[in-house]
């Protein structure tokens, strides 16, 4: 059971990382038991020796072990099939540990931990955001007792998930659903523009939107228009009255992050809500830190990192919230990626014999005066690493505005369209990042297509998480996607995909029934198929320093209208 053994060792690393102290086998065994692993001290010592040999832990005398920097890195990217389940589980754990009493302000809250260089300008930005009420709470805690100008500092801020914990503490069932970004017009939150589900992702949903180009908190402060991070949850309709009272008490405590609470079955900021349920939108606790990033400061944000006593925190400012939690919403539901993708998949009619027909294309935009350099990089990626390109086809198209040019590339979901047209049922599951360092490739990030409003690859590019130019030389990180087919259809799929590759498309791996594929889990009685992301050449442009605007799964395009390298 190597998979189970790996999972146990990963839990040991998590325990060591969470406690941040030297721990012995007895303590680790006790913590593992809480997580459902019944390992005795002897078994723990066995696993710890393996971790020592890998360099993930080190023994500190007779006191026990501590995690190493190498172990922390492994914890971030190892066992991706476990990580996509762990993120949601982590939030559930934090919700359970929240004990803040809305009536008197005693108890624990969930905090985000951010690190940055302590500077006067950074603090002025943070204070201005807190003062305008674009945060869950103005209460913070510095982990360094006396922050020094120019020195590295860690700051804990109240996380929006604290609200879920307080609702649960008062007996209200709460379902965390999405993290995303909300459009604000004239100080009124109008709708979510992007969403990622809390389930089936290796990246905390709001973490996906912390790039400085994804939010505009500073603009909201300046003129009441912009984009802010937020999250969304559901509660039963019968609990709404009690929830409203809780929010009123929280406001007295200085917890002010409520954007909107709907009525039964009422859409909230563009998110449809089922009958008998109520939707609640809350500002992301990281909003002030996002503002600092927008201003160009280097801020490392870690979400839902810990729980601390609310009494240990102090208010930076006395807030005067500028956002209105009532007002007109922009009509229309949030559009989820898979709904759009399925309609395009159905329309793919690429013929494997004539190599003609429609394919799904991504449309990305660059500055026109950088087009020649961009095509040079495209050629390098296509010729040196063709296995990392969905296909050899591309097309230059007009830009959306003056001084801009578009580049169309073939989207990997085209493969799903070809499989379906040839009688093989397929379900796109994840967009991810595949790492290869000369050894066996493995996924180190995965985000489910289901429950997301945008292609995960757009996020990975925006956050600079790829190294395609390194990968084509042998060691790096590329975009890739995973889909599943019924195991009984594998022989037919192999035949189809052989023809697909003969037609100039790339397929990285066809798994076996129920097999982990590049460390990604596949449902029982299914087979995983991995293809490179169609945006890999675009990611290479971003790595080269170009200003790119990637858009995945955009439209259909005839192959006959495209060029090839």
Rosetta blueprint (number, residue, H / E / L):
1 X L
2 X H
3 X H
4 X H
5 X H
6 X H
7 X H
8 X H
9 X H
10 X H
11 X H
12 X H
13 X H
14 X H
15 X H
16 X H
17 X H
18 X H
19 X H
20 X L
21 X L
22 X L
23 X E
24 X L
25 X H
26 X H
27 X H
28 X H
29 X H
30 X H
31 X H
32 X H
33 X H
34 X H
35 X L
36 X L
37 X L
38 X L
39 X L
40 X L
41 X H
42 X H
43 X H
44 X H
45 X H
46 X H
47 X H
48 X H
49 X H
50 X H
51 X H
52 X H
53 X H
54 X H
55 X L
56 X L
57 X E
58 X E
59 X E
60 X E
61 X L
62 X L
63 X L
64 X E
65 X E
66 X E
67 X E
68 X L
69 X H
70 X H
71 X H
72 X H
73 X H
74 X H
75 X H
76 X H
77 X H
78 X L
79 X L
80 X H
81 X H
82 X H
83 X H
84 X H
85 X H
86 X H
87 X H
88 X H
89 X H
90 X H
91 X H
92 X H
93 X H
94 X H
95 X H
96 X H
97 X H
98 X L
99 X L
100 X L
101 X L
102 X L
103 X L
104 X L
105 X L
106 X L
107 X L
108 X E
109 X E
110 X E
111 X E
112 X E
113 X E
114 X E
115 X E
116 X E
117 X E
118 X L
119 X L
120 X H
121 X H
122 X H
123 X H
124 X H
125 X H
126 X H
127 X H
128 X H
129 X H
130 X H
131 X H
132 X L
133 X L
134 X L
135 X L
136 X L
137 X E
138 X L
139 X E
140 X E
141 X E
142 X E
143 X L
144 X L
145 X L
146 X L
147 X L
148 X L
149 X L
150 X L
151 X L
152 X E
153 X E
154 X E
155 X E
156 X E
157 X E
158 X E
159 X L
160 X L
161 X H
162 X H
163 X H
164 X H
165 X H
166 X H
167 X H
168 X H
169 X H
170 X L
171 X L
172 X L
173 X L
174 X E
175 X E
176 X E
177 X E
178 X E
179 X E
180 X E
181 X E
182 X E
183 X E
184 X E
185 X E
186 X L
187 X L
188 X E
189 X E
190 X E
191 X E
192 X E
193 X E
194 X E
195 X E
196 X E
197 X E
198 X L
199 X L
200 X L
201 X E
202 X L
203 X L
204 X L
205 X H
206 X H
207 X H
208 X H
209 X H
210 X L
211 X L
212 X L
213 X L
214 X L
215 X L
216 X L
217 X H
218 X H
219 X H
220 X H
221 X H
222 X H
223 X H
224 X L
225 X L
226 X E
227 X E
228 X E
229 X E
230 X E
231 X E
232 X E
233 X E
234 X E
235 X E
236 X E
237 X H
238 X H
239 X H
240 X H
241 X H
242 X H
243 X H
244 X H
245 X H
246 X H
247 X H
248 X H
249 X H
250 X H
251 X H
252 X H
253 X H
254 X L
255 X E
256 X L
257 X L
258 X E
259 X E
260 X E
261 X E
262 X L
263 X L
264 X L
265 X L
266 X L
267 X L
268 X E
269 X L
270 X L
271 X E
272 X L
273 X L
274 X L
275 X L
276 X L
277 X E
278 X E
279 X E
280 X E
281 X E
282 X E
283 X E
284 X L
285 X L
286 X L
287 X H
288 X H
289 X H
290 X H
291 X H
292 X H
293 X H
294 X H
295 X L
296 X L
297 X L
298 X L
299 X L
300 X E
301 X E
302 X E
303 X E
304 X E
305 X E
306 X E
307 X E
308 X E
309 X E
310 X H
311 X H
312 X H
313 X L
314 X E
315 X E
316 X L
317 X L
318 X L
319 X L
320 X L
321 X L
322 X L
323 X L
324 X E
325 X L
326 X L
327 X L
328 X L
329 X L
330 X L
331 X L
332 X L
333 X L
334 X L
335 X L
336 X L
337 X H
338 X H
339 X H
340 X H
341 X H
342 X H
343 X H
344 X H
345 X H
346 X H
347 X H
348 X L
349 X L
350 X L
351 X E
352 X L
353 X L
354 X L
355 X L
356 X E
357 X L
358 X E
359 X E
360 X E
361 X E
362 X E
363 X E
364 X E
365 X E
366 X E
367 X E
368 X H
369 X H
370 X H
371 X H
372 X H
373 X H
374 X H
375 X H
376 X H
377 X H
378 X H
379 X H
380 X H
381 X H
382 X H
383 X H
384 X H
385 X L
386 X H
387 X H
388 X H
389 X L
390 X L
391 X E
392 X L
393 X E
394 X E
395 X E
396 X E
397 X E
398 X E
399 X L
400 X L
401 X L
402 X L
403 X L
404 X E
405 X E
406 X E
407 X E
408 X E
409 X E
410 X E
411 X L
412 X L
413 X L
414 X H
415 X H
416 X H
417 X H
418 X H
419 X H
420 X H
421 X H
422 X L
423 X L
424 X L
425 X L
426 X E
427 X E
428 X E
429 X E
430 X E
431 X E
432 X E
433 X E
434 X E
435 X E
436 X E
437 X L
438 X L
439 X L
440 X L
441 X L
442 X E
443 X E
444 X E
445 X E
446 X E
447 X E
448 X E
449 X L
450 X L
451 X L
452 X L
453 X L
454 X L
455 X L
456 X H
457 X H
458 X H
459 X H
460 X H
461 X H
462 X H
463 X L
464 X L
465 X L
466 X L
467 X L
468 X H
469 X H
470 X H
471 X H
472 X L
473 X L
474 X L
475 X L
476 X E
477 X E
478 X E
479 X E
480 X E
481 X E
482 X E
483 X E
484 X E
485 X E
486 X E
487 X H
488 X H
489 X H
490 X H
491 X H
492 X H
493 X H
494 X H
495 X H
496 X H
497 X H
498 X H
499 X H
500 X H
501 X H
502 X H
503 X L
504 X L
505 X E
506 X L
507 X L
508 X L
509 X E
510 X E
511 X L
512 X L
513 X L
514 X L
515 X L
516 X L
517 X E
518 X L
519 X L
520 X E
521 X L
522 X L
523 X L
524 X L
525 X L
526 X E
527 X E
528 X E
529 X E
530 X E
531 X E
532 X E
533 X L
534 X L
535 X L
536 X H
537 X H
538 X H
539 X H
540 X H
541 X H
542 X H
543 X H
544 X L
545 X L
546 X L
547 X L
548 X L
549 X E
550 X L
551 X L
552 X L
553 X L
554 X L
555 X E
556 X E
557 X E
558 X E
559 X H
560 X H
561 X H
562 X L
563 X E
564 X E
565 X L
